[in-house]
Amino acid sequence: VVLLETMTFGEQLSAIREAQILIGNHGAGLSHVLFMDRKSDLLEFTGEYLEFFMYMSEWKGVQYTPIPLMDSSRLSSSDIERVVGTVANILAEDHNNK
């Protein structure tokens, strides 16, 4: 887990290039998808379905998964369960493909 806002831009790019999964709220920070490895995954928290980062991910070749939130101000237990389940599936698929 990293907090990109605490890092220099160079450190951010290095962390993003090495990341297997990028998880974040809808916003400009998800533009880092452009620097991700094609075998990576982007999970976007969104209050409504917005296609912008889906298209960026598709262009880059990164797997995209939207995580619609019930309440955009906080994660509910069902939101957390969906995220944990999604990450577990991604990691299991990656492990099975090796």
C-alpha positions in Angstrom: 0.0 0.0 0.0 1.4 3.4 -1.0 0.1 6.9 -0.8 1.1 8.6 -4.0 0.6 12.1 -2.6 3.6 11.5 -0.2 6.0 10.6 -3.1 7.9 12.5 -5.7 6.7 12.1 -9.3 9.6 9.8 -10.1 8.8 7.6 -7.1 5.2 7.5 -8.1 6.1 6.3 -11.6 8.4 3.6 -10.3 5.7 2.4 -7.8 3.1 2.4 -10.6 5.3 0.5 -13.0 5.9 -2.2 -10.4 2.2 -2.4 -9.2 0.2 -5.5 -10.0 -3.0 -3.8 -8.9 -3.9 -0.1 -8.6 -7.0 0.7 -6.5 -8.3 4.2 -6.2 -11.2 6.6 -6.3 -12.3 8.1 -9.6 -10.0 11.0 -10.2 -6.9 12.3 -11.9 -4.6 10.0 -10.0 -6.0 7.0 -11.9 -4.4 8.5 -15.0 -1.3 6.6 -13.8 -2.9 3.6 -15.5 -0.9 4.9 -18.6 2.3 3.9 -16.9 1.2 0.5 -15.6 2.4 -2.9 -17.0 0.0 -4.5 -19.4 -0.4 -7.4 -17.0 -1.7 -5.2 -14.2 -5.3 -4.4 -13.0 -7.0 -1.2 -12.2 -9.9 -1.1 -9.7 -11.8 2.1 -9.6 -14.1 3.2 -6.8 -16.9 5.2 -8.3 -20.3 6.5 -7.2 -21.6 6.1 -10.7 -20.4 4.2 -13.7 -18.0 6.5 -15.6 -16.2 5.1 -18.6 -13.2 7.3 -18.8 -10.7 5.1 -17.0 -12.2 2.0 -18.6 -11.3 3.4 -22.0 -7.8 4.4 -20.8 -7.3 0.9 -19.4 -8.5 -0.7 -22.6 -6.1 1.4 -24.7 -3.2 0.5 -22.4 -4.1 -3.2 -22.2 -4.7 -3.1 -18.4 -7.7 -5.1 -16.9 -10.3 -2.6 -15.6 -12.8 -3.3 -12.8 -15.3 -0.7 -11.6 -16.3 -0.9 -7.9 -19.5 1.1 -7.5 -19.9 2.4 -4.0 -23.2 2.5 -2.2 -22.1 5.7 -0.3 -19.2 7.7 -1.9 -18.2 9.2 1.5 -17.1 5.9 3.0 -16.7 2.2 2.3 -19.4 -0.1 3.6 -18.7 -3.7 4.7 -20.2 -5.0 1.5 -17.9 -2.6 -0.5 -14.9 -3.9 1.4 -16.0 -7.5 0.8 -16.3 -6.9 -3.0 -12.9 -5.3 -3.1 -11.2 -8.1 -1.1 -13.0 -10.7 -3.3 -11.9 -8.9 -6.5 -8.3 -8.6 -5.4 -8.3 -12.3 -4.3 -9.6 -13.4 -7.7 -7.0 -11.3 -9.5 -4.2 -12.7 -7.4 -5.5 -16.3 -7.8 -5.7 -15.9 -11.6 -2.2 -14.5 -11.7 -0.9 -17.3 -9.6 -2.6 -19.9 -11.8 -1.2 -18.3 -15.0 2.4 -18.7 -13.8 
